Structure formats: structure tokens, C-alpha cells
Amino acid sequence: MTVSPDAQERPSWSDALAVYFKPRVLIVMFLGFSSGLPLALSGTTLLVWMRESGVDLGTIGLFALVGTPYTVKFLWAPLTDALDVPVLSRALGRRRGWLVFTQILLMAAIVFLGSCNPAAAPGLVALGALLVAAASATQDIVVDAFRIESLPDNEQAAGMASYVAAYRVGMLISTAGALFLVSAIEAYGFDKQAAWQWGYVAMAALVLIGTATALFATEPERSAQAEASHAGQKSFARVMEAAVGAFKDFLGHELALVMLAFVVLFKFTDALSGVMTAPFVIDLGFSRNEYAAIVKGVGLAALLLGGFAGGFIARALPLGPSLWIGGVLQAVANLAFSALAVIGTNTTMLAAAIIAENFTSAIGTVMFVAYLSALCQNPLHTATQYALLTALAAVGRTYLSSGAGFVAESTGWVWFFVICALAGIPSLLLLAWLQRRGHFKRLEPRKS
């Protein structure tokens, strides 16, 4: 009896589950937590702190601009591809040396931001948030390169699912966890400013989880190969080779401009709503602890399920259909917040909206990460090329969504989230265009 190739390649349920417990996948998971932790500290959590301090919605919306390092991180990404960190790279290897270095910078930046006062010195808060974003963006550059280079093709889907789930857990810890912690510190008699300061110190300490993971991991083989190819080259030449090679590879793709627009717009629907979700919940009349309890409880469960559901879909379906599923779901989920705005302060509806948003956003993110990873296969400039692509993706979160507060003030919350849902349509039109041109089929792994 002859077994078809498809039957041979289809993994069993036990194989599909076992891959999540492989050491390489577990390491990527913990690094995902470290990457997700700082984003909310210069975003959602900071916005709650600012709103409680009396900062107006317009200014809060403009604080999306402190995410600029996520948009321009490709400018310094070639340094991580081409140069070594003194002492650390010699002791740990190229990727791990950079990981530990950026995590040290990140901890210092988080502590500095926590020491600022939004009401008294918003400019200093903006500087602190900018430093956190810059260190966080640099860590993302190195973690993404490490993930792509260390996982074989048959572990990439599981690695992406674990990374995304852990990334969102890190964000939850620095949102719901931080809010609970600040409330607990206040309950012990500390004033609000001191409570927020110690909350940020605690978040900085959690970065050590990523540092321990980097020390435990081994350097990817592909990184070592790239390092060998750089032997004898001067530093400037190595940096230029990484920078030019990354741009050349991207621009060499067919339909490069359409790809660029798709990368910018795919997560825009999430970004537009995400920047104003916390202020919306506070304005609707929910307490800080009510919001945090739901985000940490059912919100966390929805994130984890969404991440692993995304991994299963990415493993079972081709790239194009997977992106359709993620793109449609994450756009439609915004309508749950419109319904909440109509109903008012209803805890059950808030929980339902957060479940819908977290579950669908996690699925969409897994698909998007799968697409970006498929575009980056050259170890000489993995970090630079992936940083370029994720920087383009950050344009929606940083610049296109910076006026979200003014839109919300003009339209009201109900129509604001309807607009957020409609913002997903342009990316779906581009997705259809790319799929019709066979773009995604060319990115599928070749079968031997």
C-alpha cells in the first residue's frame, strides 16, 4: 500500500502538542514574554496613569508618537547584525550578547520612566517613554532574529504561536498586573506617585526573566555561519552590507510597494482601537481594578487560546488563507466595543469585548508574524530585514493612530470603534491583490 505524501506530512495530535515543549520553542516563548513586557509600560499602562493624573485625551493620543523607535528601528538594526557587544558577545555569542545588553538598558529606562510625574512634568515622561521604547525596540530586533535563526521550518509555527502568546502575557503583566500592583501599593499607605514608581521598578525586575533565558540559550547555528562570513571585514563594511542587503532583498520582491502597504495596514485596525481602549473603559465608568481583573482573567485566557489557535491555523493552512482569517476576525472584533459603548457600564459586556479583541488579535498577530518571518531567510541580515518590516508595521500604531483621541472626541465612542473596524478593509483589499498575483505561494516552504 502506498502512502500519499500529504498523509506522511500531516502531524499527529501528539506531535503537534510535543513541538511546543521542545527546548528551542520554550526559549523563544520566554523571550516573547521579555519582548511583550515593556510595550505597555510606554503605552496602555502609561496612558491609564496619565488619565488618572488629569492629562487630557488629545495629549494622551499624541503620546502614541513615543512609539517612534518601533517605526525607525531598522536604522540601527544593521549594528546588531554586523557588530559585537564588547565582552558580552565574546562570552555569549553575537545574538545573546546583544540580548543581555539591550535588557540591561531596558531595565534602566523603565526605572527612569517610573520616577517621572505625568501631571508635573509631561515632557520628562515623554522622554522616559521614548527611552523605554528605544530599548524595547532594540530588544525586539535581536529577539526576532534569534527566533527566525534558531527554529527549523517544522518548528516555526509552534515558535510563532508560543512567542505571540507569551508576548501578550508580558503585555498583560505590564497592564493588568501593573495596575493591580499599583493599587496594592497604594493600599499600604503609599501616595499615588510612589505607588506608580514602585510598580515600574517591579516591571523592570521582570525583564530579568529574559536575561536568564538568554544566558540559558545557545547561539543559533545560522548566526555562527553569518559571523564566519564576516571574518576579516571592517566594522563599517559589515554594517553597510547588512543594511544594503536587507533593503535589496525586500525591494527585489515582486510587488514590493504593495507588500509595503500591506505590512503597514494589516494591524492598523488593532492599533487604532488599542491606543484608546484603556481611556474608553475608564471614561465609561469602570474602575482601574475592574478593568485589570477582566484583562488578567478572561482576557489572558482569550490571548493564550487565540495564540495557539493561530498556531494551529498557520500549521494547517497556507499563508494566504491564514491571513484572511486573521485579518477579518481582528477587524470585526472592534464592533464589540461599539456595543459596549451603547450598553454602558456592564461588566459582562466588557468581558465579552475584551475576550473578542484579545482572541482575534492574537490570531491575527500569529498570521502576521508568520508572513514577516517568511520574508526573512538570509542570516547575514535577518535582524535588519525583520526590523525593517516590523518598523513599517509600527507606522499604523505610531503615526496613523496618533490622532485616535481627536477622532474619539469628535465621533463619540460608538462610531469610533465602527471606524476602527472599517480601518481593516484596505489591508484586506491588498491581501486579495497579493493573493491573486501568487505572492503567498512563492513564500511557502519548498517540499523536498
KOLFIRO-736945 format. One record per residue (C-alpha): residue number from 1; residue in three letters; chain; x, y, z. Coordinates in Angstrom, 2 decimals. Example, Ala and Ser with C-alpha at 12.3 -4.5 7.8 and 13.67 -1.06 7.14 Angstrom:
2
   seq   type   mol         X         Y         Z
     1    ALA     A     12.30     -4.50      7.80
     2    SER     A     13.67     -1.06      7.14
END
This chain:
448
   seq   type   mol         X         Y         Z
     1    MET     A      0.00      0.00      0.00
     2    THR     A      1.36      3.42     -0.97
     3    VAL     A      1.03      6.29      1.49
     4    SER     A      0.36      9.67     -0.07
     5    PRO     A      2.86     12.50      0.60
     6    ASP     A      0.12     14.54      2.31
     7    ALA     A     -0.58     11.70      4.73
     8    GLN     A      3.11     11.38      5.52
     9    GLU     A      3.44     15.11      6.24
    10    ARG     A      0.29     15.51      8.33
    11    PRO     A      1.40     15.53     12.01
    12    SER     A     -0.49     13.64     14.68
    13    TRP     A     -2.11     15.47     17.59
    14    SER     A      0.65     14.24     19.92
    15    ASP     A      3.33     15.55     17.54
    16    ALA     A      1.50     18.87     17.23
    17    LEU     A      1.50     19.25     21.02
    18    ALA     A      5.00     17.89     21.63
    19    VAL     A      6.63     20.55     19.47
    20    TYR     A      5.59     23.24     21.99
    21    PHE     A      7.79     21.60     24.64
    22    LYS     A     10.98     21.44     22.59
    23    PRO     A     13.80     23.48     24.19
    24    ARG     A     14.15     25.86     21.23
    25    VAL     A     10.43     26.65     21.23
    26    LEU     A     10.39     27.15     25.02
    27    ILE     A     13.32     29.55     24.80
    28    VAL     A     11.51     31.56     22.11
    29    MET     A      8.43     31.61     24.36
    30    PHE     A     10.29     33.16     27.30
    31    LEU     A     11.97     35.68     25.01
    32    GLY     A      8.48     36.55     23.73
    33    PHE     A      7.47     37.41     27.30
    34    SER     A     10.51     39.67     27.61
    35    SER     A      9.61     41.42     24.34
    36    GLY     A      5.97     41.94     25.29
    37    LEU     A      6.61     43.29     28.78
    38    PRO     A      7.87     46.83     28.02
    39    LEU     A      5.43     47.82     25.25
    40    ALA     A      2.52     48.63     27.59
    41    LEU     A      4.80     50.48     30.03
    42    SER     A      5.23     53.24     27.45
    43    GLY     A      1.70     52.68     26.10
    44    THR     A     -1.52     51.47     27.73
    45    THR     A     -0.33     51.43     31.35
    46    LEU     A      1.25     54.85     30.98
    47    LEU     A     -1.99     56.18     29.43
    48    VAL     A     -4.01     54.99     32.44
    49    TRP     A     -1.53     56.73     34.75
    50    MET     A     -1.75     59.91     32.69
    51    ARG     A     -5.57     59.85     32.58
    52    GLU     A     -5.73     59.41     36.36
    53    SER     A     -3.34     62.36     36.67
    54    GLY     A     -5.75     64.58     34.71
    55    VAL     A     -3.98     64.70     31.35
    56    ASP     A     -6.44     65.50     28.52
    57    LEU     A     -7.42     62.98     25.80
    58    GLY     A     -5.74     64.93     23.00
    59    THR     A     -2.38     64.82     24.74
    60    ILE     A     -2.86     61.14     25.57
    61    GLY     A     -3.49     60.37     21.91
    62    LEU     A     -0.35     62.27     20.90
    63    PHE     A      1.68     60.07     23.27
    64    ALA     A      1.36     57.35     20.62
    65    LEU     A      4.27     59.23     19.00
    66    VAL     A      6.66     57.99     21.69
    67    GLY     A      6.48     54.68     19.82
    68    THR     A      8.62     56.23     17.07
    69    PRO     A     11.61     53.91     17.84
    70    TYR     A      9.46     50.93     16.81
    71    THR     A      8.98     52.61     13.44
    72    VAL     A     12.60     53.60     12.76
    73    LYS     A     14.39     50.72     14.48
    74    PHE     A     15.63     49.44     11.11
    75    LEU     A     18.04     52.41     11.11
    76    TRP     A     20.18     50.84     13.83
    77    ALA     A     19.26     47.18     13.25
    78    PRO     A     22.34     46.67     11.00
    79    LEU     A     24.50     47.28     14.08
    80    THR     A     23.06     44.16     15.72
    81    ASP     A     23.64     42.13     12.56
    82    ALA     A     27.19     43.32     11.94
    83    LEU     A     28.81     44.34     15.24
    84    ASP     A     29.61     42.65     18.53
    85    VAL     A     28.94     43.99     22.03
    86    PRO     A     32.29     44.25     23.86
    87    VAL     A     32.80     41.44     26.38
    88    LEU     A     29.22     40.13     26.15
    89    SER     A     29.38     38.96     22.53
    90    ARG     A     32.74     37.33     23.11
    91    ALA     A     31.36     35.45     26.12
    92    LEU     A     27.85     34.64     24.85
    93    GLY     A     27.85     34.96     21.05
    94    ARG     A     26.54     37.63     18.68
    95    ARG     A     22.78     37.31     19.30
    96    ARG     A     22.87     36.50     23.02
    97    GLY     A     25.39     39.24     23.76
    98    TRP     A     23.08     41.82     22.22
    99    LEU     A     20.10     40.35     24.09
   100    VAL     A     21.69     40.80     27.50
   101    PHE     A     22.99     44.27     26.64
   102    THR     A     19.60     45.58     25.49
   103    GLN     A     17.86     44.11     28.54
   104    ILE     A     20.22     45.98     30.87
   105    LEU     A     19.40     49.23     29.04
   106    LEU     A     15.69     48.41     29.17
   107    MET     A     15.64     47.92     32.94
   108    ALA     A     17.36     51.27     33.48
   109    ALA     A     14.90     53.07     31.14
   110    ILE     A     11.82     51.58     32.87
   111    VAL     A     13.06     52.67     36.30
   112    PHE     A     13.68     56.20     34.97
   113    LEU     A     10.18     56.42     33.47
   114    GLY     A      8.63     55.29     36.75
   115    SER     A     10.38     58.11     38.58
   116    CYS     A      8.66     60.76     36.41
   117    ASN     A      5.39     62.58     37.22
   118    PRO     A      2.82     62.92     34.36
   119    ALA     A      0.97     65.82     35.99
   120    ALA     A      4.04     67.89     36.88
   121    ALA     A      6.42     67.06     34.03
   122    PRO     A      4.75     65.51     30.95
   123    GLY     A      7.81     66.36     28.85
   124    LEU     A     10.05     64.28     31.11
   125    VAL     A      7.50     61.47     30.98
   126    ALA     A      7.65     61.62     27.17
   127    LEU     A     11.45     61.34     27.31
   128    GLY     A     11.27     58.37     29.66
   129    ALA     A      8.68     56.65     27.48
   130    LEU     A     10.85     57.30     24.43
   131    LEU     A     13.87     55.69     26.14
   132    VAL     A     11.80     52.63     27.11
   133    ALA     A     10.50     52.35     23.54
   134    ALA     A     14.03     52.63     22.09
   135    ALA     A     15.46     49.93     24.37
   136    SER     A     12.40     47.75     23.81
   137    ALA     A     12.61     48.15     20.03
   138    THR     A     16.28     47.13     20.10
   139    GLN     A     15.45     44.06     22.16
   140    ASP     A     12.75     43.17     19.62
   141    ILE     A     15.29     43.41     16.80
   142    VAL     A     17.54     40.83     18.43
   143    VAL     A     14.78     38.51     19.69
   144    ASP     A     13.16     38.36     16.25
   145    ALA     A     16.45     37.49     14.59
   146    PHE     A     17.19     34.87     17.26
   147    ARG     A     13.72     33.30     16.77
   148    ILE     A     13.97     33.12     12.97
   149    GLU     A     17.53     31.77     13.00
   150    SER     A     17.15     29.22     15.80
   151    LEU     A     13.92     27.44     14.74
   152    PRO     A     13.79     24.93     11.85
   153    ASP     A     10.87     25.14      9.42
   154    ASN     A      8.85     22.41     11.18
   155    GLU     A      9.00     24.35     14.47
   156    GLN     A      8.34     27.85     13.13
   157    ALA     A      4.53     27.72     13.53
   158    ALA     A      4.78     26.47     17.12
   159    GLY     A      7.51     29.00     17.84
   160    MET     A      5.39     31.85     16.48
   161    ALA     A      2.34     30.75     18.49
   162    SER     A      4.38     30.44     21.69
   163    TYR     A      6.13     33.75     21.05
   164    VAL     A      2.88     35.63     20.39
   165    ALA     A      1.09     34.07     23.39
   166    ALA     A      4.00     34.86     25.71
   167    TYR     A      4.35     38.35     24.20
   168    ARG     A      0.74     39.09     25.05
   169    VAL     A      1.17     37.59     28.52
   170    GLY     A      4.06     40.01     29.03
   171    MET     A      1.78     42.85     27.95
   172    LEU     A     -0.92     41.66     30.34
   173    ILE     A      1.53     41.54     33.23
   174    SER     A      2.59     45.13     32.49
   175    THR     A     -1.04     46.29     32.16
   176    ALA     A     -3.37     44.35     34.48
   177    GLY     A     -0.52     43.15     36.68
   178    ALA     A      0.96     46.62     36.99
   179    LEU     A     -2.44     48.18     37.74
   180    PHE     A     -3.17     45.62     40.47
   181    LEU     A      0.29     46.13     41.91
   182    VAL     A     -0.07     49.92     42.00
   183    SER     A     -3.42     49.57     43.77
   184    ALA     A     -1.91     47.16     46.29
   185    ILE     A      0.99     49.52     47.00
   186    GLU     A     -1.45     52.40     47.49
   187    ALA     A     -3.41     50.22     49.94
   188    TYR     A     -0.27     50.00     52.09
   189    GLY     A     -0.33     53.78     52.54
   190    PHE     A      1.94     54.98     49.73
   191    ASP     A      0.83     58.02     47.73
   192    LYS     A     -0.11     57.64     44.06
   193    GLN     A      3.23     58.81     42.67
   194    ALA     A      5.24     56.45     44.90
   195    ALA     A      2.90     53.57     44.06
   196    TRP     A      3.41     54.05     40.34
   197    GLN     A      7.17     54.41     40.80
   198    TRP     A      7.50     51.11     42.68
   199    GLY     A      5.14     49.46     40.19
   200    TYR     A      7.54     50.37     37.38
   201    VAL     A     10.52     49.15     39.40
   202    ALA     A      8.80     45.77     39.75
   203    MET     A      8.17     45.65     35.99
   204    ALA     A     11.85     46.41     35.37
   205    ALA     A     12.81     43.47     37.58
   206    LEU     A     10.69     41.13     35.43
   207    VAL     A     12.98     41.85     32.48
   208    LEU     A     15.45     39.54     34.26
   209    ILE     A     13.33     36.62     33.03
   210    GLY     A     14.50     37.41     29.53
   211    THR     A     18.08     37.85     30.69
   212    ALA     A     18.06     34.41     32.36
   213    THR     A     16.63     32.91     29.17
   214    ALA     A     19.36     34.49     27.04
   215    LEU     A     22.03     33.09     29.36
   216    PHE     A     20.46     29.61     29.28
   217    ALA     A     20.03     29.51     25.47
   218    THR     A     22.63     28.53     22.90
   219    GLU     A     23.69     30.67     19.97
   220    PRO     A     21.83     29.79     16.70
   221    GLU     A     23.92     27.89     14.17
   222    ARG     A     22.89     30.27     11.39
   223    SER     A     24.21     33.17     13.47
   224    ALA     A     27.58     31.44     13.73
   225    GLN     A     27.63     30.91      9.96
   226    ALA     A     26.94     34.60      9.38
   227    GLU     A     29.65     35.54     11.86
   228    ALA     A     32.15     33.37      9.99
   229    SER     A     31.26     35.09      6.70
   230    HIS     A     32.06     38.46      8.31
   231    ALA     A     35.53     37.38      9.40
   232    GLY     A     38.19     39.83      8.24
   233    GLN     A     35.73     42.56      7.27
   234    LYS     A     35.96     46.01      8.81
   235    SER     A     33.09     47.12     11.05
   236    PHE     A     31.79     49.77      8.67
   237    ALA     A     31.76     47.36      5.75
   238    ARG     A     29.84     44.78      7.81
   239    VAL     A     27.23     47.35      8.82
   240    MET     A     26.77     48.58      5.25
   241    GLU     A     26.49     45.03      3.92
   242    ALA     A     23.73     44.25      6.42
   243    ALA     A     21.86     47.49      5.69
   244    VAL     A     22.09     47.37      1.90
   245    GLY     A     21.43     43.63      1.73
   246    ALA     A     18.22     43.89      3.74
   247    PHE     A     16.78     46.65      1.56
   248    LYS     A     17.90     44.92     -1.63
   249    ASP     A     16.21     41.67     -0.65
   250    PHE     A     12.95     43.42      0.18
   251    LEU     A     12.86     45.65     -2.89
   252    GLY     A     13.78     42.65     -5.03
   253    HIS     A     10.44     41.03     -4.25
   254    GLU     A      7.75     41.30     -6.91
   255    LEU     A      5.05     43.81     -5.94
   256    ALA     A      7.34     45.34     -3.30
   257    LEU     A      5.28     48.53     -2.95
   258    VAL     A      2.03     46.61     -2.47
   259    MET     A      3.78     44.42      0.11
   260    LEU     A      4.96     47.56      1.90
   261    ALA     A      1.43     48.96      2.08
   262    PHE     A      0.06     45.62      3.28
   263    VAL     A      2.65     45.42      6.07
   264    VAL     A      1.75     48.95      7.21
   265    LEU     A     -2.02     48.42      7.19
   266    PHE     A     -2.63     44.81      8.29
   267    LYS     A     -2.59     45.58     12.04
   268    PHE     A     -3.88     49.16     11.72
   269    THR     A     -7.40     48.17     12.79
   270    ASP     A     -5.92     46.86     16.07
   271    ALA     A     -3.61     49.83     16.54
   272    LEU     A     -6.32     52.44     16.11
   273    SER     A     -8.61     50.90     18.72
   274    GLY     A     -5.84     49.73     21.05
   275    VAL     A     -4.46     53.21     21.74
   276    MET     A     -7.82     54.35     23.13
   277    THR     A     -9.25     51.18     24.74
   278    ALA     A     -7.98     51.93     28.27
   279    PRO     A     -9.17     55.59     28.29
   280    PHE     A    -12.53     54.39     26.87
   281    VAL     A    -13.01     51.89     29.70
   282    ILE     A    -12.09     54.48     32.35
   283    ASP     A    -14.41     57.10     30.77
   284    LEU     A    -17.26     54.60     30.66
   285    GLY     A    -17.17     54.39     34.45
   286    PHE     A    -15.23     51.20     35.16
   287    SER     A    -12.65     51.27     37.94
   288    ARG     A     -8.98     50.57     37.39
   289    ASN     A     -9.28     47.27     39.27
   290    GLU     A    -12.40     46.13     37.37
   291    TYR     A    -10.60     46.66     34.08
   292    ALA     A     -7.45     44.96     35.32
   293    ALA     A     -9.35     41.95     36.72
   294    ILE     A    -11.07     41.26     33.41
   295    VAL     A     -7.91     41.78     31.35
   296    LYS     A     -5.90     39.49     33.63
   297    GLY     A     -8.62     36.83     33.91
   298    VAL     A    -10.71     36.07     30.84
   299    GLY     A     -8.53     38.41     28.76
   300    LEU     A     -5.44     36.31     29.46
   301    ALA     A     -7.28     33.07     28.68
   302    ALA     A     -8.51     34.53     25.39
   303    LEU     A     -4.99     35.65     24.45
   304    LEU     A     -3.49     32.24     25.11
   305    LEU     A     -6.25     30.42     23.24
   306    GLY     A     -6.03     32.88     20.37
   307    GLY     A     -2.26     32.49     20.10
   308    PHE     A     -2.36     28.71     19.99
   309    ALA     A     -5.41     28.72     17.71
   310    GLY     A     -3.39     30.94     15.40
   311    GLY     A     -0.50     28.49     15.54
   312    PHE     A     -2.81     25.60     14.66
   313    ILE     A     -4.31     27.52     11.73
   314    ALA     A     -0.86     28.58     10.48
   315    ARG     A      0.30     24.95     10.65
   316    ALA     A     -2.83     23.59      8.94
   317    LEU     A     -3.50     26.18      6.20
   318    PRO     A     -1.41     28.01      3.59
   319    LEU     A     -0.22     31.52      4.36
   320    GLY     A     -2.82     33.38      2.25
   321    PRO     A     -5.98     31.82      3.78
   322    SER     A     -4.45     32.15      7.25
   323    LEU     A     -4.01     35.89      6.75
   324    TRP     A     -7.62     36.20      5.58
   325    ILE     A     -8.88     34.55      8.76
   326    GLY     A     -6.74     36.76     10.99
   327    GLY     A     -7.48     39.97      9.10
   328    VAL     A    -11.26     39.60      9.09
   329    LEU     A    -11.54     38.47     12.72
   330    GLN     A     -9.40     41.26     14.19
   331    ALA     A    -11.38     43.94     12.33
   332    VAL     A    -14.85     42.65     13.23
   333    ALA     A    -13.92     42.29     16.93
   334    ASN     A    -13.86     46.09     17.30
   335    LEU     A    -17.65     46.16     17.00
   336    ALA     A    -17.88     44.53     20.44
   337    PHE     A    -16.57     47.78     21.94
   338    SER     A    -19.17     49.76     19.98
   339    ALA     A    -21.83     47.54     21.55
   340    LEU     A    -20.29     48.14     24.98
   341    ALA     A    -20.44     51.92     24.40
   342    VAL     A    -24.17     51.59     23.65
   343    ILE     A    -24.93     49.34     26.64
   344    GLY     A    -22.82     51.32     29.12
   345    THR     A    -21.13     50.16     32.30
   346    ASN     A    -21.81     46.43     32.07
   347    THR     A    -19.12     44.09     33.37
   348    THR     A    -20.33     41.09     31.37
   349    MET     A    -20.24     43.05     28.11
   350    LEU     A    -16.80     44.44     28.95
   351    ALA     A    -15.55     40.89     29.47
   352    ALA     A    -17.10     39.78     26.17
   353    ALA     A    -15.50     42.69     24.29
   354    ILE     A    -12.07     42.03     25.76
   355    ILE     A    -12.35     38.28     25.02
   356    ALA     A    -13.25     39.03     21.40
   357    GLU     A    -10.49     41.59     20.97
   358    ASN     A     -7.75     39.52     22.64
   359    PHE     A     -8.64     36.23     20.93
   360    THR     A     -8.86     37.67     17.42
   361    SER     A     -5.89     39.99     17.83
   362    ALA     A     -3.69     37.07     18.89
   363    ILE     A     -4.78     35.06     15.85
   364    GLY     A     -4.10     38.00     13.53
   365    THR     A     -0.69     38.59     15.08
   366    VAL     A      0.41     34.96     14.65
   367    MET     A     -0.53     35.11     10.96
   368    PHE     A      1.25     38.42     10.51
   369    VAL     A      4.41     37.20     12.23
   370    ALA     A      4.34     34.10     10.01
   371    TYR     A      4.22     36.31      6.93
   372    LEU     A      7.04     38.60      8.05
   373    SER     A      9.21     35.63      9.06
   374    ALA     A      8.70     34.02      5.65
   375    LEU     A     10.17     37.14      4.05
   376    CYS     A     13.41     36.96      6.13
   377    GLN     A     15.64     34.00      5.35
   378    ASN     A     19.16     35.42      4.93
   379    PRO     A     21.20     35.12      8.19
   380    LEU     A     23.55     37.90      7.08
   381    HIS     A     20.83     40.47      7.75
   382    THR     A     17.91     38.71      9.43
   383    ALA     A     17.70     41.33     12.20
   384    THR     A     17.85     44.26      9.80
   385    GLN     A     15.25     42.93      7.37
   386    TYR     A     12.79     41.85     10.05
   387    ALA     A     13.29     45.18     11.83
   388    LEU     A     12.53     46.99      8.58
   389    LEU     A      9.30     45.05      8.16
   390    THR     A      8.13     45.42     11.77
   391    ALA     A      9.07     49.10     11.68
   392    LEU     A      6.77     49.52      8.71
   393    ALA     A      4.06     47.69     10.64
   394    ALA     A      4.57     50.10     13.55
   395    VAL     A      3.67     53.06     11.32
   396    GLY     A     -0.01     52.26     11.91
   397    ARG     A      0.40     52.04     15.67
   398    THR     A      2.63     55.09     15.99
   399    TYR     A      1.63     57.64     13.36
   400    LEU     A     -1.67     56.65     11.75
   401    SER     A     -3.23     56.07     15.18
   402    SER     A     -1.78     59.20     16.82
   403    GLY     A     -4.96     61.16     16.12
   404    ALA     A     -7.22     58.49     17.61
   405    GLY     A     -8.02     60.65     20.65
   406    PHE     A     -9.24     63.50     18.47
   407    VAL     A    -11.35     61.10     16.37
   408    ALA     A    -12.93     59.66     19.55
   409    GLU     A    -13.73     63.15     20.83
   410    SER     A    -15.32     64.13     17.51
   411    THR     A    -17.36     60.99     16.81
   412    GLY     A    -18.08     59.53     20.24
   413    TRP     A    -17.09     56.05     21.35
   414    VAL     A    -19.74     54.08     19.42
   415    TRP     A    -18.74     55.39     15.99
   416    PHE     A    -15.07     55.48     16.88
   417    PHE     A    -14.91     51.69     17.17
   418    VAL     A    -17.01     51.29     14.00
   419    ILE     A    -14.35     53.37     12.24
   420    CYS     A    -11.68     51.09     13.75
   421    ALA     A    -13.43     48.05     12.23
   422    LEU     A    -13.67     49.74      8.81
   423    ALA     A     -9.95     50.56      9.01
   424    GLY     A     -9.27     46.87      8.36
   425    ILE     A    -10.77     46.95      4.85
   426    PRO     A     -7.77     48.45      2.95
   427    SER     A     -5.45     45.68      4.14
   428    LEU     A     -7.96     43.03      3.02
   429    LEU     A     -8.10     44.58     -0.45
   430    LEU     A     -4.29     44.47     -0.64
   431    LEU     A     -4.36     40.88      0.62
   432    ALA     A     -6.69     39.91     -2.23
   433    TRP     A     -4.38     41.64     -4.73
   434    LEU     A     -1.26     39.86     -3.46
   435    GLN     A     -3.02     36.50     -3.34
   436    ARG     A     -4.23     36.87     -6.91
   437    ARG     A     -0.63     37.51     -8.01
   438    GLY     A      0.57     34.26     -6.36
   439    HIS     A      2.70     36.14     -3.83
   440    PHE     A      1.98     33.86     -0.86
   441    LYS     A      2.52     30.61     -2.77
   442    ARG     A      6.07     31.72     -3.53
   443    LEU     A      6.73     32.16      0.21
   444    GLU     A      5.60     28.64      1.20
   445    PRO     A      8.45     26.30      2.24
   446    ARG     A      9.62     24.14     -0.66
   447    LYS     A      8.87     20.45     -0.16
   448    SER     A     11.69     18.08     -0.91
END
